[in-house]
Amino acid sequence: MAITAGDNLNSVPAPRQQTLSTNYLDLNSTSGWGQQYVPDLMEKEAEVFGPRTISGFLSQVGAEESMSADQVIWSEQGRLHLSYLCDIDGGGSSSPVVTIQSDIDGLNYAEAGISVAHGVRLNDTVILSNANGVYKGLVTGFAGTNDCDVTVAIYDGSTVATLATNKGTTMLVYGSEFAKGMAYYTAAGTAAADSRGANEPKFKTFSNKPIIIRDYYEVSGSDVSKIGWVEVTAEGGASGYLWYLKAEADTRARFTDYLEMAMLEGELGDDNAHNFGAGGSGAAQGVDAWLGNATGSTVGTEGLFAAIEDRGNLTSGVTGVNAATDLAEFDAILAEFDKQGAIEENMMFVNRATSLAMDDMLASMNSYGAGGTSYGVFNNSEDMALNLGFSGFRRGSYDFYKSDFRYLNDKATRGGINDTAGANAIRGVIVPAGTSTVYDQQLGKNLKRPFLHVRYRASQTDDRKMKTWTTGSVGAATSALDAMQIHMLSERCLVTQGANNFMLMK
C-alpha cells in the first residue's frame, strides 16, 4: 500500500512576507467582480493544519530559571566505584602489567602521553576482564606516568595473555587485602603510608552558554487601517478582518517555537578555523563581528539532541528503523540504564511511526491478540470504540510513558528533515522523570532540579526571558518611521543534567 500526496498539496512551510495573490483573495480578476455573478464569499479562513505550533515539550519535562552571567556551569557526581579501561602489554605471565587508559566513562584518556589520575592503590584486589578471560588479582606495584602501569599478581597463578587492544580490558577494584598488622606500604615493602594517598570524591563539570534569539514583524501605517475580505484567526487568539493581526500573531507563534527548537537543536561551535569570520575590520569581520565575538571564541549553544549525542546514550534499534516492534531494543535500553542512574520512571517522546510500532509490539504480547480482539486487556467494551493505543508499560523494574512528539511529525519541522535523513533520522527521545541533585556554583549550594531546565538572562532591571516591544508611528508614536514594528527577543540556554540517563532513538 502506498500513499501519494496531491500535486497541489497545501503544505508550503515558508510564510510570505507580503500580501500577494497567492495568500490573499483577488476579487479584481475576471473570475471575481468581472464575472456575471458575485461569488459566494466564505469569510472565515479555513484552519486546515490544526494547531501549527510545536512548542510544549520543554514545559512538560523541564523548568525555567533566571541567570545573570554569560555562562552557566554545573557539576555532576562521578561514579562511586573504581573501574577503568586498560590494555595488557606486559602479559604472558601470572603477574601482568596493566596500563590504565581511561576511566569507565571514557572521559579521561591516557593515550598520547596523557595519563589518568586513577584511584587504584597498593593491596587493592581487582578483577581483570577481556576477551581472553576473567582474572582476579592483587595490586603489587606501579610504574609509568601517574602510576598508570599497574602490576597485578593473579591469585590462582593463571597466565594472562598479552592483549594490547586499545581499552580492551576492564579493571574493577572490589576490595583490598592486608596481612595482620600491616600498614600501607610503598612498592619497596617498607612500612610507610601508601604514596598514592587517599581517594577524593570525583565530579565532572559541564557548562553551556546562552544565545540571543530575535525576530520582528513590520506593517506600514497605511496597512494597519486596511480592512480585508477574509476573517483571519491565529493560535494566539487574534482574529478580525485586519490582515496584520494574523501576520503578527503568526510571527509571535513562530518565534515561540524557535525558542524551543533552538533548545532542542542547538550546537556549540568555535571559530578556531575562522569559519565565522577571518577578523579584520568592517565587513571583513564576517559573522564574528555580527555576533560580537572575538575570533576563536565559542558560538552557539548546546541543545538537547547534541547533549545526548555527546554525553548520553544512542540507540539505532536492534531489528531496523522501527526496532520498537520487539522487546529486544527495550531490553538493551534497560541494560544500559542499569549501568547508569537506573531511574525507574522514563518518558518517551516519539514520532508517529515509532509510536504505532510500540502499540503493535505491546498488542502482540496479548495471547488473545492473534485470534481476535481482547476487550479486557485493552480496557474496552463491546459497545465502545476499540482502543489499540498504549500510553505506557512496565518492563523489568522500569516504567515507560509514551507520548507523541509533534516536532518529529510535523512536515515543516523535524518531520520533513526525517524524510531525507535516513539512518540519522531522530525517531524519539527517552527522558528520565524526577529531579537530580547538583551543585550550583552560582548559588554555592546543592539543589534539586529537573534533569532539563532552561536558563534565561534576567536581572532586577531587565528580564530577557521573552521581551516584546513596539516602535514606529502606529499608536503611541516612538519614531519617525511610518510603520509599526513589533520586536521579540530572548536570551537563553538549556541545561541537560545527567545526560547519561537520556536515550536518543535514531
N, C-alpha and C positions, 0 to 999 in steps of 0.2 A: 504494500500500500504506500502510495506517495501523495504528498500534499504539495500542490503548486500554487504559489501566490499569484494574484491577479496582476495583469500588466500595468494597471493604473492604480496600484495599491496606495492608499494614503498613509505612507509610512516615512515620509521625509523628516529626519530628525532635526535638521538645522532650521532655526527660525529665520524669518525675513526681517530686515531692519527698516523697511519702509512699506507703505501701503501700495500694493500692486494689484493687477487684475487677477493674479493667482491666489491672493489671500484676501480679496475683498470683492463684494458683488459689484458688477459693472452693469448699470441699467441704461447706459447710453449706446450700447451696441445694437445691431439690427435685431438681435434676439431679445432686446429689452424693450424700451419705450417705443422703438421704431416699429415694432410689430403691431398687428391688428388688435390683439387683446392684451390687456395689462396682466403680467404674470401674477400668480398667487404666491406672494412672498411669505416664506416661513421665517419669522423674525428671530426665533431662538436659534442660537448656534448649537449644532449637534455636538455632544461630548462623546466622541467615538472611541477614545482611548482609556476611559475611566480615569482613576487617579494617575496623573502623569508623573508625580514626584516619586522618588525612590528613597528619600531620607526616612529615618526611623530606626535603623539598625543599631546605631550607637546609643540612642536613647533607651533601648531595651536592655543592653548589656553593659553599659558604662555609666559614667558620671562626668560632671564638669566642675573644674576648679580653676581659680584665678592664679596668675603668676605675675611677677614683676621683673623678670630677668630675660636675657636673650637666650637662655639655655635652661633646660630642666635636667637635673641629674638625680638618679636614684640608684640604690644598691639593693641587690638581692642575695639571699643566703646561698652559700656554697653547699656542696654535699657534705654530709656528716662523716661518712666513712672514706677511707683512703683507698682509691682504686686508680690504676694507671695503665696506659697503653705503652707497650715496650717492644723491643726486639731482643733476640738472644744471639749475640755474635760469638761469645766465648762458650759455645756448647760442647757437646761430646764428652761431658763429664757429669759427675754427681754433685758438682759444685759450680754451676754455670754462672757467668756474668750476665746480668740482665740490665740493659740500657733503657732507662725511662725516657720516653719520647714526648709524652703529653699526659695531661690528666684525662679522666674518663670522658669528659665533655669535649675533649679535643680543642680547647681554647688556648692552652699554654703548650708550646711546642719546644722540642729540644733539637730539631734539625738545624742545620746551618750554624752550628756553634751556639745556639740559644738554648740554654739548659733550663729544666724545670726545677723550681724551688719546691721540691716534694716534701712530704712529711714522714717518709719511711725512716725508721731508726734501727740501731743495732738491737738484736734479740727479738725483733718483730717476727711473728710467724705469718707466712704469706702463702697464697695459692697462686700458682702459675698455670695458665690455661692457654693452649694454642692448638693448631691442627694436629700436633704430634701427641697430645695427651694433656692430662691434668696432674700437676705435681704440687706437693706441699713441702715447704722447707722453712729454714731459719736463716734470717739475715745475719751474716757474719762479717761483712766489711763493705767499704765504699771506695770508689775511685772516680776520677774524671771531674769535669767542671760541675760545681754544685753537687758533688757526690752522686751524679746521675748513673754511674756504673755500679750496680748493686750485686754483691756476691751472695748467692743463696745456696745453703747446704741442704740437699734434698734428704728428707727423713728416712725414706726406705732405700736410699742408695741408688735410685734409678738414674740411668744416664739420660740426660736431657740433650736432645739433638739440637744442632745449630738451626735457628730459624730467624734469619736476618730480614724477614718481611717487615716492611715499614709498619709499625704499630700493629703487628700480627699477634702479639702476646698480651694477655691481660694479667695484671698482678693485683691481687686484693690482699690487704692486711686484715687478718681476722683475729689477732691477739698477740701475745708475746710469751716467752719462756725464759726464766732465770733460775740459776742454781740457788741453793739455800745461802742466805746471807750475801748474795751477790749484789753489788751496786751497779749502776750504769757504768760502762767502761768503754774505753777507746778501742780501736782496732788492734792496738798493740797488746791489749789484755790487761792494762794497768787499771786498778780500782780508781776510777775517776768519773766525773759526770760525762754523760754522752755529749760529744762535741756538737751534735746536731741540735740539741736543746729541745725545749717543749714545743708542742704544736699549738699554733694560734688559730682561732676561727677564721675561716676563709669566706670572703664575699666577692661579688662581682659588681662592678659599677657600669651603668649604662647612661646614655644621655640622648637627648633629642632637642631640636631647635624649632621654634615656631616659624611659620611663613605668613606673609600678609596676602590675603585673598581679597580682590576688589572687583567690582562691576558697577555699571551705572546705566541709567535709562534717560533718554532725552527726547522731548517733544517740543515743537515750536509753539510759541504763544498763540498763534492763529489756530493751530490744530487742536489745542486744548478745548476750544469752544465749538469745534465742528461736530455736528450730530450725524451719526451713521444710520444705516438702514437696518443693521443687524444688532440684536441684543446679545451682548457678549458676557461670559462669566469666566471666572478663573478659580483655581484651587483655593486661593486665599479668601474667596467670598465676594470679590469685587464684581459688580455687574452694572449694566446700563447700556446706553446707546453711544457712549463715548469710547472710541477705539483705544485711546491711550490708557484707559483704565485697565483693559485686558493686557496690553503690552507691558505696562509697569508691573502688574501682578505676576505675569509670566516671568519677567526678568527677576523679580524677587524670589519666586519659587525655584527658578533655575539656580540662583545664587545659593539658596538654602541647600539645594542638592550638592552644589560644588563644595560646600563646607564639609559635607560627609564624604563625598567622593575623594577629596584631597586627603582626608584622614585614612581612607582605605588604600588608595593607590600611590601615595606619596613615596618618593625615592630620595635618599640622601646622595649628594654628589660633591665633587670638589673641582677646583679649577687648576689642578696641577698640570693638566695637559693643555691649558688655555682654551678649553672648549667653550668657555663662557666669556671670551674676550681676551685679546692679547695685550691689554694695557694701553698705554699711550694717553692721548687726550682727545676730547671731543667724541665724535662718532667712532673713532678707532678703539675706544674702550669697550665697545660691544656690550654684551649683556651684563658684564661685571659692573659697568657704570650704571646701567638701569637698575640693578639690584642693590647698588650702593655697597658692593663688596670689594675688598682688595683682591688683586689677582692671587689665586691659590687658596682662597677661603672656601668654606663649606657652603653649599647651596642646597636647596630642597629641604625635605623633612621625611622622616621615616614613617611610612604608613603601616597599616595592619598587615597587608599581604607581604610587604618587604620584611617586616619584623619577624613574621613566622618563617619565611624562607631563610632568614639569616640565623635565627636563634630558636626556631620551633621545629615542628615535625611536618613532613610531607608524605602524602600517600597518593600513589598513582593507581591504586587498586591492585587486585590480585588477578582478576579474570578479564580486565578490559576497562574501557572508559567508564562504564556504569557498573563497576565492580560491586556496588552495594546490592547486586542481585543475589549474593550468597553471603553467608556469615564469615567466610574466610577473611575478608577485609576487616570486619569488625573485630574478629579475634586477634588479628595482627595489630589493630589500633589499641585494643585492651592491653596487649603485651607491652606496647610502647609506653602507654600511660602508666603501667605498673612500674616501669623504670624511672618515671618522672614523679610528679606530685601525687599520683593516684587519687585525683579528685573525682569523687563518685558521680556528681551531677554535671552533665555537659549539655550544651545547647548546640544543635546542628542547624545551620542556615544554608540551605542547598537550593540548586536550580530545579526546574520542573522535572527534567529527565531523571535526575538522581532521586528526587522525592518519590516519583512513581516507581522507580526501581526498588526503593526501600519498601514501599507499600506491597509490591508484588512479592518481595522476599519474605516479609512478615506474614502475608496471606498464605504463602506456600507452607509455612510452618504448621498451619492448621490441618490436622489429619483428615478433616472432612472437606477441605477445600477442593481436592481433586475430583470428588464425586458430586459436588453441588455446593450450594450456599449454606453456610452455617450461621444461623441468626444469633445464637447465644454468644459465640466468640466475639462477634462484631458488635454486640450490644444492640442488635436490630430486632425488629418485629416484622411479621408478615405484612403489616399494614403501613409500614413506613418505607421511605426510600433506602435502598441498600447503601451503606457507608463502607467503602473499601479503602478509606484513608486511615492512616495511623498518625497520631501526634507524638507518640513516644513509645519506648520499650525499654526493657531491662535485660542486660546480658552480663552474666557473671555478677560482679558487685557494682556495675556501672549503670546509671540511668541516662538515657539519651532522649532529649526532647527535640522534635523536628519541626522546623518552620520553613516556609518558602522564603527565599531571598529575592525580592523583586529586582534588585540591582543586577542579579545574574541572569534574569529572564528578559528584561526589557531590551528590545532591539536597538534602542537609541543609546544604551549604556553598555554594560559588560555582556549583555546577551548578544549584541551584534559583534563584539570582539571575539566571543567564544565561538562564533560560527566559523571563523577562519583561523583560530589559534591552534587547532589540532590538539596535540598532547599537552600543550601549555594552557589549555582552557581551564578556568577555575570552576569547578562544579559545586563547591561548598566549603564551609569553614566550620570547625568544631571549636567552640569557645567554652572554657570552664565557667561554671556558675560559682557564686560566692565572692569572697574577698581574699586578699593577700595582705600579709603584714610586711611592710617595707620601712626603711629608714629614710626619712625626708631630710636632705641636707639643708634645705632652705628653712624648715621649721625646727630642725635639730631634735627630732624625736621619732619614735616608731608610730606608724599609723596603719589602720586597716582601710584598704581601699579596694574597689572593684579592680579586677585584672586589667580592664580597659577604662581609661578616662581621658578626657580632653582637657588640656591646659590652655587657657586663653590669657592674653595680656590684659591687665587691669590695674588701676591704682585709684586713689581717692578722687583724682581729678578727671580720669579718662578710663572708660570701660570699653575695651575693644573686642568684646565677645561677639557683638553684632551691632555695628554702628550704621545709622542711616541719617543722612541729612540732605536737604533740598536747597538748591541755588537757582538763580535766574529771576525773570521778571514776573512769573506767574505767582499770584497770591501775594505774600509779603516779599516785595522785591529785594533781592540781595546783591544784584549786579546789573550791568547794562545789557546782559545777554537776553534777547527776546525769546526765551525758551525756558522750559522747566527741566532741570537736571536733578535726578534722584540718585545719590551715591550710596553705595553699600560697601562695607569693609569689615573684615575680621582678621585677627592675628592669633593663630592657634597651632597646636601640635597635639599628636596622640601619644600617650604613654602606654606601652604594651608591657605590663609586668608579668613575669613568669611565662614568657613566650614558650618555654619548654612544655607547657601544659596545653598548648594550642595545636591544632592539626589543620593543615591546608589540604583540601581534596582537589586533585587535578585529574 
